[in-house]
Amino acid sequence: MGARPHAPMARPRAGDGAPDDDMPAVLRAALAGRALVNLTGPLGSGKSWLAARVPGAVVVDLARPGAEGALRGAPGADERPLVIDGVDGPGAPAAVAFLAAPAHRPRRPVLLVSRRPLAADPVWAEADAGAETATVTVPPWPDGRIARLPAVARLDDPRARRLATGLSGGNPLLATAVCRALRAGAPHRAPGAVADRVVGEVLHRLAREAAGRHWHRSFFLLATVGAGDEVLLRGGAGAFDALAALSVVTRGPLGLALDEPFRNLVELAHQWRRPGPHRAARRRALTYRADQLARTADARDREELALQGILLSGVPELRATLFPPARPVAAVSAAVPGDADAIGRLMRRWADHGGLDAGRTDRLVERWLRADVSGFRLVRDGRGRLTGLAWLPNVDGRTVGGVEPLLQQHTERLVAGPRDEPGGLLFLGAAYCPDPALHALLLRYILRQTMTGSARLLVSTPSPEYQRLLHGLRFRAHGATRDDVYRCGRRPLVFSHDFGGDDLTHWLTRLAPAVPPSAGGPGGPSPAGEIAEALAHVRDPLRLADSPLLRAGRTPTARALRDWLAEAVRALAGSEDPVDAEAGLILSRYYFGPPRTHQQLAGQLHLSRATYFRRLRHGLTVLAERLHAPD
């Protein structure tokens, strides 16, 4: 049968597994106000669950036989609500577009259920239905409700329950699929094995949108590289176009991207099935993006490439914090004076969360608000509710007074007097967002702000978690403040990083040293890149033991490689050729001297950034040629 009636929709009880307590009411209101309503959300987000609860509805599922005949009778006299499910894949929007025409529009409310908004479909736009259609988007389920699904599935092991919640990213279909995989015997200790079974179900459901298997290899590769153009995906135009048509794939500045939490699951499955090719694909993508970053001047493109580099670095702590497997629905914007009271309440929660003295925190917040309320950046969820914030002011004459208590003895050296030019120096004094996905969105926003403006970012934080993150991001540590300003038993630590100019490329090199300072394209790391990686770990024999340079005849062991590198750099620095000597001096001071950034070293050597990085690349290339030269 193509159509079937459904029971009335009851108000979900708290804890019954509903995607959102307010969603049925939102849906009822939309159906009462518009003739056409589009219920949309990702694969497995709970759309059909909601649609099935429309009171007295007749449901037509386009995936079932006989659906076309039921559609032809839709404009009839029946006044019961009509739910058309499965408006996905080739031809589906066209099959229902006639309902938008005034001559065929049913007298009863029509709910069209699709994975992507119909407003974005060209066929629906041509039908001039935009003004007549209300769009209702299903949000991700909260972790609390997702966590009840493993209990319903009778998973007794708390580790298995946590895995189901963590991998689902708020998607109930994925959570139940993880439960099925665990009950079928996939061990919770092997998330890749669990993900592999779940991805099989996802691919089966996506077959409605793109038949065949010619795009499957590129699908797994896309999940691994984060964002991919045709060069990275290597599947040809046909596979690329098939991926682009999938509802779980979006188009972005760097190509296609697989939406979370699907990306994380598919990458886990790829890593479990083919660990060697997975590692090679990520390394190749990282080299490719670093090369693009070195050649790109546009600030927005550089920002996107740098964030991709962090994802591709493979550093678990950075990926978990900045790229959790979830789909955030929120926006970040500057605060206005009317937000002051809400900021005060949320900052009090921040103080409670961090064990900070409430009175001290309140006085600091009052000072920050008086200086410049727009220095606060607010995170609002899809309904406009304030869910997080950061204090991220420009350091200038208005704000330096609020910055000083968090920098104390470091103020004069790091601020070097008030700056009035926008974007020159940003200060991060607080960041709070309890939701991990929205927290990651806020942190990426902060990084984008500093990268786009080529700004220097100062950070003062008493939080051990943020301190670990900043160390992982290779920020320069300046030490603790003299006083425990928050009276929490921990003095804030002060960090900084300069995101200006070409330093972005070499910052990524330090995050993941497999990236050479200038890569040769997507074919893999260059010999100079392998030298750079070895030099980055020259004091770490365990990491040197994994170097591909051990295959060279001159450096068969980690110790031999370390000694060869030290001697080769000394010889280069002592060369009679001034270019070689300058390159050797840079390598010696950066890799064998005290910790410092490339920008700091360039200033100490009185070299422009362009000259500095040319010499650096030259030195790495010369060492690679010497290592691999015939005896």
Secondary structure, 3 states (H helix, E strand, C coil): CCEEECCCCCCCCCCCCCCCCCHHHHHHHHHHHCCEEEEECCCCCCHHHHHCCCCCCEEEECCCCCHHHHHHCCCCCCCCCEEEECCCCCCHHHHHHHHHCCCCCCCCCEEEEECCCHHHCHHHHHCCCHHHEEEEECCCCCHHHHCHHHHHCCCCCHHHHHHHHHHHCCCHHHHHHHHHHHHCCCCCCCHHHHHHHHHHHHHHHHCCCCCCCCCHHHHHHHHHHCCECHHHHCCHHHHHHHHHCCCCEEEECCEEEECCCHHHHHHHHHHHHCHHHHHHHHHHHHHHHHHHHHHCCCHHHHHHHHHHHHHHCCCHHHHHHHCCCCCCCEEEEECCHHHHHHHHHHHHHHHHHHCCCHHHHHHHHHHHHHHCHHHEEEEEECCCCEEEEEECCECCCCCHHHHHHHHHHHHHHHHCCCCCCCCCEEEECEEECCCHHHHHHHHHHHHHHHHHCCCEEEEEECCHHHHHHHHHCCCEEEEECCCCCCCCCCCCEEEEEECCCCHHHHHHHHHCCCCCCCCCCCCCCCHHHHHHHHHHCCCCHHHHCCCHHHHCCCCCCHHHHHHHHHHHHHHHHCCCCHHHHHHHHHHHHHHHCCCCCHHHHHHHCCCCHHHHHHHHHHHHHHHHHHHHCCC
